[in-house]
Amino acid sequence: MEIIKLRDEYIKLGQALKAAGFVDSGLESKIVIKEGQVSVNGEVEYQRGKKLHDGDIVTFGENTIKIEK
């Protein structure tokens, strides 16, 4: 499980995937999100700009990101 520490109030989903190293670019994050491969708190998410806050859990395949303050 990757942990991303928030510097601000939130981080966007596409940025979180890139920061965790799960994708190499913003374009790649856009594609995997639009294809329904990413879940936030157990629900499939289709918006790359979805704001993630403290406690959110992102799942992409076998990979997981936890957002912490």
Jmol script that loads the backbone (N, CA, C; Angstrom):
load data "model"
ATOM      1  N   MET A   1       0.849  -1.187   0.000  1.00  0.00           N
ATOM      2  CA  MET A   1       0.000   0.000   0.000  1.00  0.00           C
ATOM      3  C   MET A   1       0.888   1.242   0.000  1.00  0.00           C
ATOM      4  N   GLU A   2       0.633   2.119  -0.948  1.00  0.00           N
ATOM      5  CA  GLU A   2       1.323   3.407  -1.010  1.00  0.00           C
ATOM      6  C   GLU A   2       0.562   4.405  -0.141  1.00  0.00           C
ATOM      7  N   ILE A   3       1.286   5.255   0.546  1.00  0.00           N
ATOM      8  CA  ILE A   3       0.656   6.306   1.344  1.00  0.00           C
ATOM      9  C   ILE A   3       1.082   7.646   0.768  1.00  0.00           C
ATOM     10  N   ILE A   4       0.083   8.483   0.506  1.00  0.00           N
ATOM     11  CA  ILE A   4       0.359   9.835   0.015  1.00  0.00           C
ATOM     12  C   ILE A   4      -0.038  10.812   1.108  1.00  0.00           C
ATOM     13  N   LYS A   5       0.922  11.625   1.515  1.00  0.00           N
ATOM     14  CA  LYS A   5       0.679  12.652   2.532  1.00  0.00           C
ATOM     15  C   LYS A   5       0.206  13.924   1.825  1.00  0.00           C
ATOM     16  N   LEU A   6      -0.900  14.453   2.292  1.00  0.00           N
ATOM     17  CA  LEU A   6      -1.450  15.674   1.700  1.00  0.00           C
ATOM     18  C   LEU A   6      -0.636  16.894   2.120  1.00  0.00           C
ATOM     19  N   ARG A   7      -0.307  17.734   1.157  1.00  0.00           N
ATOM     20  CA  ARG A   7       0.325  19.020   1.455  1.00  0.00           C
ATOM     21  C   ARG A   7      -0.732  20.104   1.543  1.00  0.00           C
ATOM     22  N   ASP A   8      -1.828  19.881   0.814  1.00  0.00           N
ATOM     23  CA  ASP A   8      -2.958  20.808   0.812  1.00  0.00           C
ATOM     24  C   ASP A   8      -4.168  20.068   1.366  1.00  0.00           C
ATOM     25  N   GLU A   9      -5.341  20.629   1.162  1.00  0.00           N
ATOM     26  CA  GLU A   9      -6.576  20.033   1.660  1.00  0.00           C
ATOM     27  C   GLU A   9      -6.932  18.751   0.918  1.00  0.00           C
ATOM     28  N   TYR A  10      -6.521  18.645  -0.359  1.00  0.00           N
ATOM     29  CA  TYR A  10      -6.853  17.484  -1.180  1.00  0.00           C
ATOM     30  C   TYR A  10      -5.810  17.289  -2.269  1.00  0.00           C
ATOM     31  N   ILE A  11      -5.879  16.123  -2.927  1.00  0.00           N
ATOM     32  CA  ILE A  11      -5.099  15.850  -4.130  1.00  0.00           C
ATOM     33  C   ILE A  11      -6.075  15.252  -5.139  1.00  0.00           C
ATOM     34  N   LYS A  12      -5.900  15.558  -6.396  1.00  0.00           N
ATOM     35  CA  LYS A  12      -6.791  15.013  -7.420  1.00  0.00           C
ATOM     36  C   LYS A  12      -6.394  13.575  -7.747  1.00  0.00           C
ATOM     37  N   LEU A  13      -7.371  12.800  -8.152  1.00  0.00           N
ATOM     38  CA  LEU A  13      -7.168  11.379  -8.417  1.00  0.00           C
ATOM     39  C   LEU A  13      -6.045  11.125  -9.419  1.00  0.00           C
ATOM     40  N   GLY A  14      -6.046  11.818 -10.534  1.00  0.00           N
ATOM     41  CA  GLY A  14      -5.007  11.626 -11.547  1.00  0.00           C
ATOM     42  C   GLY A  14      -3.622  11.925 -10.996  1.00  0.00           C
ATOM     43  N   GLN A  15      -3.519  12.969 -10.171  1.00  0.00           N
ATOM     44  CA  GLN A  15      -2.241  13.333  -9.560  1.00  0.00           C
ATOM     45  C   GLN A  15      -1.780  12.262  -8.576  1.00  0.00           C
ATOM     46  N   ALA A  16      -2.724  11.684  -7.843  1.00  0.00           N
ATOM     47  CA  ALA A  16      -2.390  10.654  -6.859  1.00  0.00           C
ATOM     48  C   ALA A  16      -1.844   9.404  -7.549  1.00  0.00           C
ATOM     49  N   LEU A  17      -2.466   9.002  -8.653  1.00  0.00           N
ATOM     50  CA  LEU A  17      -1.979   7.830  -9.389  1.00  0.00           C
ATOM     51  C   LEU A  17      -0.559   8.051  -9.888  1.00  0.00           C
ATOM     52  N   LYS A  18      -0.296   9.257 -10.372  1.00  0.00           N
ATOM     53  CA  LYS A  18       1.043   9.579 -10.875  1.00  0.00           C
ATOM     54  C   LYS A  18       2.045   9.667  -9.726  1.00  0.00           C
ATOM     55  N   ALA A  19       1.658  10.298  -8.622  1.00  0.00           N
ATOM     56  CA  ALA A  19       2.560  10.449  -7.472  1.00  0.00           C
ATOM     57  C   ALA A  19       2.942   9.099  -6.874  1.00  0.00           C
ATOM     58  N   ALA A  20       2.026   8.143  -6.918  1.00  0.00           N
ATOM     59  CA  ALA A  20       2.294   6.807  -6.379  1.00  0.00           C
ATOM     60  C   ALA A  20       3.117   5.960  -7.349  1.00  0.00           C
ATOM     61  N   GLY A  21       3.278   6.456  -8.585  1.00  0.00           N
ATOM     62  CA  GLY A  21       4.050   5.720  -9.581  1.00  0.00           C
ATOM     63  C   GLY A  21       3.259   4.636 -10.295  1.00  0.00           C
ATOM     64  N   PHE A  22       1.935   4.668 -10.178  1.00  0.00           N
ATOM     65  CA  PHE A  22       1.086   3.653 -10.817  1.00  0.00           C
ATOM     66  C   PHE A  22       0.891   3.937 -12.300  1.00  0.00           C
ATOM     67  N   VAL A  23       1.044   5.201 -12.702  1.00  0.00           N
ATOM     68  CA  VAL A  23       0.993   5.594 -14.111  1.00  0.00           C
ATOM     69  C   VAL A  23       2.165   6.531 -14.373  1.00  0.00           C
ATOM     70  N   ASP A  24       2.540   6.667 -15.637  1.00  0.00           N
ATOM     71  CA  ASP A  24       3.686   7.500 -15.995  1.00  0.00           C
ATOM     72  C   ASP A  24       3.323   8.916 -16.414  1.00  0.00           C
ATOM     73  N   SER A  25       2.043   9.133 -16.764  1.00  0.00           N
ATOM     74  CA  SER A  25       1.663  10.454 -17.255  1.00  0.00           C
ATOM     75  C   SER A  25       0.207  10.757 -16.933  1.00  0.00           C
ATOM     76  N   GLY A  26      -0.139  12.033 -17.101  1.00  0.00           N
ATOM     77  CA  GLY A  26      -1.526  12.441 -16.919  1.00  0.00           C
ATOM     78  C   GLY A  26      -2.436  11.786 -17.942  1.00  0.00           C
ATOM     79  N   LEU A  27      -1.926  11.600 -19.153  1.00  0.00           N
ATOM     80  CA  LEU A  27      -2.715  10.950 -20.197  1.00  0.00           C
ATOM     81  C   LEU A  27      -3.018   9.500 -19.813  1.00  0.00           C
ATOM     82  N   GLU A  28      -2.016   8.806 -19.298  1.00  0.00           N
ATOM     83  CA  GLU A  28      -2.227   7.414 -18.887  1.00  0.00           C
ATOM     84  C   GLU A  28      -3.236   7.336 -17.746  1.00  0.00           C
ATOM     85  N   SER A  29      -3.169   8.268 -16.792  1.00  0.00           N
ATOM     86  CA  SER A  29      -4.139   8.264 -15.694  1.00  0.00           C
ATOM     87  C   SER A  29      -5.546   8.513 -16.231  1.00  0.00           C
ATOM     88  N   LYS A  30      -5.670   9.420 -17.185  1.00  0.00           N
ATOM     89  CA  LYS A  30      -6.971   9.709 -17.794  1.00  0.00           C
ATOM     90  C   LYS A  30      -7.561   8.450 -18.426  1.00  0.00           C
ATOM     91  N   ILE A  31      -6.735   7.699 -19.146  1.00  0.00           N
ATOM     92  CA  ILE A  31      -7.203   6.492 -19.835  1.00  0.00           C
ATOM     93  C   ILE A  31      -7.669   5.428 -18.845  1.00  0.00           C
ATOM     94  N   VAL A  32      -6.851   5.120 -17.830  1.00  0.00           N
ATOM     95  CA  VAL A  32      -7.228   4.044 -16.897  1.00  0.00           C
ATOM     96  C   VAL A  32      -8.449   4.425 -16.069  1.00  0.00           C
ATOM     97  N   ILE A  33      -8.597   5.715 -15.760  1.00  0.00           N
ATOM     98  CA  ILE A  33      -9.777   6.164 -15.009  1.00  0.00           C
ATOM     99  C   ILE A  33     -11.024   6.070 -15.885  1.00  0.00           C
ATOM    100  N   LYS A  34     -10.939   6.571 -17.119  1.00  0.00           N
ATOM    101  CA  LYS A  34     -12.090   6.524 -18.035  1.00  0.00           C
ATOM    102  C   LYS A  34     -12.513   5.098 -18.356  1.00  0.00           C
ATOM    103  N   GLU A  35     -11.560   4.149 -18.336  1.00  0.00           N
ATOM    104  CA  GLU A  35     -11.881   2.743 -18.599  1.00  0.00           C
ATOM    105  C   GLU A  35     -12.468   2.035 -17.378  1.00  0.00           C
ATOM    106  N   GLY A  36     -12.601   2.753 -16.253  1.00  0.00           N
ATOM    107  CA  GLY A  36     -13.213   2.170 -15.060  1.00  0.00           C
ATOM    108  C   GLY A  36     -12.294   1.241 -14.282  1.00  0.00           C
ATOM    109  N   GLN A  37     -10.978   1.435 -14.419  1.00  0.00           N
ATOM    110  CA  GLN A  37     -10.021   0.572 -13.733  1.00  0.00           C
ATOM    111  C   GLN A  37      -9.657   1.059 -12.330  1.00  0.00           C
ATOM    112  N   VAL A  38     -10.181   2.221 -11.928  1.00  0.00           N
ATOM    113  CA  VAL A  38      -9.798   2.831 -10.652  1.00  0.00           C
ATOM    114  C   VAL A  38     -11.027   2.976  -9.753  1.00  0.00           C
ATOM    115  N   SER A  39     -10.860   2.599  -8.478  1.00  0.00           N
ATOM    116  CA  SER A  39     -11.934   2.748  -7.491  1.00  0.00           C
ATOM    117  C   SER A  39     -11.479   3.676  -6.374  1.00  0.00           C
ATOM    118  N   VAL A  40     -12.429   4.455  -5.854  1.00  0.00           N
ATOM    119  CA  VAL A  40     -12.179   5.310  -4.697  1.00  0.00           C
ATOM    120  C   VAL A  40     -13.162   4.884  -3.621  1.00  0.00           C
ATOM    121  N   ASN A  41     -12.640   4.455  -2.497  1.00  0.00           N
ATOM    122  CA  ASN A  41     -13.467   3.981  -1.379  1.00  0.00           C
ATOM    123  C   ASN A  41     -14.458   2.908  -1.825  1.00  0.00           C
ATOM    124  N   GLY A  42     -13.996   2.000  -2.695  1.00  0.00           N
ATOM    125  CA  GLY A  42     -14.806   0.864  -3.125  1.00  0.00           C
ATOM    126  C   GLY A  42     -15.755   1.116  -4.276  1.00  0.00           C
ATOM    127  N   GLU A  43     -15.809   2.334  -4.785  1.00  0.00           N
ATOM    128  CA  GLU A  43     -16.703   2.674  -5.895  1.00  0.00           C
ATOM    129  C   GLU A  43     -15.880   3.079  -7.118  1.00  0.00           C
ATOM    130  N   VAL A  44     -16.238   2.549  -8.284  1.00  0.00           N
ATOM    131  CA  VAL A  44     -15.527   2.901  -9.513  1.00  0.00           C
ATOM    132  C   VAL A  44     -15.665   4.405  -9.747  1.00  0.00           C
ATOM    133  N   GLU A  45     -14.541   5.041 -10.061  1.00  0.00           N
ATOM    134  CA  GLU A  45     -14.524   6.489 -10.274  1.00  0.00           C
ATOM    135  C   GLU A  45     -14.085   6.784 -11.702  1.00  0.00           C
ATOM    136  N   TYR A  46     -14.822   7.670 -12.381  1.00  0.00           N
ATOM    137  CA  TYR A  46     -14.540   8.009 -13.777  1.00  0.00           C
ATOM    138  C   TYR A  46     -14.024   9.434 -13.961  1.00  0.00           C
ATOM    139  N   GLN A  47     -13.870  10.189 -12.867  1.00  0.00           N
ATOM    140  CA  GLN A  47     -13.429  11.585 -12.959  1.00  0.00           C
ATOM    141  C   GLN A  47     -11.978  11.715 -12.516  1.00  0.00           C
ATOM    142  N   ARG A  48     -11.119  12.098 -13.432  1.00  0.00           N
ATOM    143  CA  ARG A  48      -9.695  12.260 -13.115  1.00  0.00           C
ATOM    144  C   ARG A  48      -9.489  13.362 -12.083  1.00  0.00           C
ATOM    145  N   GLY A  49     -10.372  14.358 -12.081  1.00  0.00           N
ATOM    146  CA  GLY A  49     -10.255  15.486 -11.156  1.00  0.00           C
ATOM    147  C   GLY A  49     -10.912  15.276  -9.810  1.00  0.00           C
ATOM    148  N   LYS A  50     -11.375  14.060  -9.534  1.00  0.00           N
ATOM    149  CA  LYS A  50     -12.000  13.747  -8.238  1.00  0.00           C
ATOM    150  C   LYS A  50     -11.045  14.145  -7.111  1.00  0.00           C
ATOM    151  N   LYS A  51     -11.551  14.922  -6.153  1.00  0.00           N
ATOM    152  CA  LYS A  51     -10.719  15.378  -5.040  1.00  0.00           C
ATOM    153  C   LYS A  51     -10.650  14.290  -3.969  1.00  0.00           C
ATOM    154  N   LEU A  52      -9.436  13.935  -3.597  1.00  0.00           N
ATOM    155  CA  LEU A  52      -9.222  12.931  -2.563  1.00  0.00           C
ATOM    156  C   LEU A  52      -8.803  13.632  -1.279  1.00  0.00           C
ATOM    157  N   HIS A  53      -9.402  13.185  -0.172  1.00  0.00           N
ATOM    158  CA  HIS A  53      -9.145  13.798   1.132  1.00  0.00           C
ATOM    159  C   HIS A  53      -8.586  12.759   2.098  1.00  0.00           C
ATOM    160  N   ASP A  54      -8.199  13.225   3.276  1.00  0.00           N
ATOM    161  CA  ASP A  54      -7.658  12.356   4.313  1.00  0.00           C
ATOM    162  C   ASP A  54      -8.567  11.147   4.550  1.00  0.00           C
ATOM    163  N   GLY A  55      -7.986   9.961   4.499  1.00  0.00           N
ATOM    164  CA  GLY A  55      -8.731   8.735   4.756  1.00  0.00           C
ATOM    165  C   GLY A  55      -9.234   8.025   3.514  1.00  0.00           C
ATOM    166  N   ASP A  56      -9.184   8.668   2.355  1.00  0.00           N
ATOM    167  CA  ASP A  56      -9.644   8.029   1.121  1.00  0.00           C
ATOM    168  C   ASP A  56      -8.699   6.900   0.717  1.00  0.00           C
ATOM    169  N   ILE A  57      -9.274   5.856   0.131  1.00  0.00           N
ATOM    170  CA  ILE A  57      -8.521   4.704  -0.351  1.00  0.00           C
ATOM    171  C   ILE A  57      -8.767   4.562  -1.848  1.00  0.00           C
ATOM    172  N   VAL A  58      -7.679   4.511  -2.621  1.00  0.00           N
ATOM    173  CA  VAL A  58      -7.756   4.360  -4.076  1.00  0.00           C
ATOM    174  C   VAL A  58      -7.217   2.981  -4.443  1.00  0.00           C
ATOM    175  N   THR A  59      -7.946   2.269  -5.302  1.00  0.00           N
ATOM    176  CA  THR A  59      -7.508   0.959  -5.753  1.00  0.00           C
ATOM    177  C   THR A  59      -7.386   0.972  -7.270  1.00  0.00           C
ATOM    178  N   PHE A  60      -6.249   0.449  -7.761  1.00  0.00           N
ATOM    179  CA  PHE A  60      -5.984   0.341  -9.188  1.00  0.00           C
ATOM    180  C   PHE A  60      -5.324  -1.010  -9.402  1.00  0.00           C
ATOM    181  N   GLY A  61      -6.101  -1.975  -9.906  1.00  0.00           N
ATOM    182  CA  GLY A  61      -5.595  -3.341 -10.053  1.00  0.00           C
ATOM    183  C   GLY A  61      -5.247  -3.904  -8.690  1.00  0.00           C
ATOM    184  N   GLU A  62      -4.007  -4.377  -8.539  1.00  0.00           N
ATOM    185  CA  GLU A  62      -3.531  -4.927  -7.268  1.00  0.00           C
ATOM    186  C   GLU A  62      -2.957  -3.841  -6.353  1.00  0.00           C
ATOM    187  N   ASN A  63      -2.948  -2.605  -6.827  1.00  0.00           N
ATOM    188  CA  ASN A  63      -2.309  -1.510  -6.099  1.00  0.00           C
ATOM    189  C   ASN A  63      -3.323  -0.694  -5.298  1.00  0.00           C
ATOM    190  N   THR A  64      -2.861  -0.218  -4.146  1.00  0.00           N
ATOM    191  CA  THR A  64      -3.714   0.586  -3.280  1.00  0.00           C
ATOM    192  C   THR A  64      -2.957   1.820  -2.818  1.00  0.00           C
ATOM    193  N   ILE A  65      -3.691   2.933  -2.760  1.00  0.00           N
ATOM    194  CA  ILE A  65      -3.151   4.196  -2.231  1.00  0.00           C
ATOM    195  C   ILE A  65      -4.025   4.619  -1.066  1.00  0.00           C
ATOM    196  N   LYS A  66      -3.396   5.029   0.028  1.00  0.00           N
ATOM    197  CA  LYS A  66      -4.122   5.604   1.147  1.00  0.00           C
ATOM    198  C   LYS A  66      -3.722   7.071   1.241  1.00  0.00           C
ATOM    199  N   ILE A  67      -4.725   7.945   1.365  1.00  0.00           N
ATOM    200  CA  ILE A  67      -4.486   9.382   1.467  1.00  0.00           C
ATOM    201  C   ILE A  67      -4.482   9.749   2.943  1.00  0.00           C
ATOM    202  N   GLU A  68      -3.407  10.423   3.371  1.00  0.00           N
ATOM    203  CA  GLU A  68      -3.304  10.837   4.780  1.00  0.00           C
ATOM    204  C   GLU A  68      -2.949  12.307   4.883  1.00  0.00           C
ATOM    205  N   LYS A  69      -3.403  12.920   5.942  1.00  0.00           N
ATOM    206  CA  LYS A  69      -3.116  14.336   6.220  1.00  0.00           C
ATOM    207  C   LYS A  69      -1.704  14.466   6.727  1.00  0.00           C
TER     208      LYS A  69
END
end "model"
wireframe off; spacefill off
backbone 0.3
color backbone group
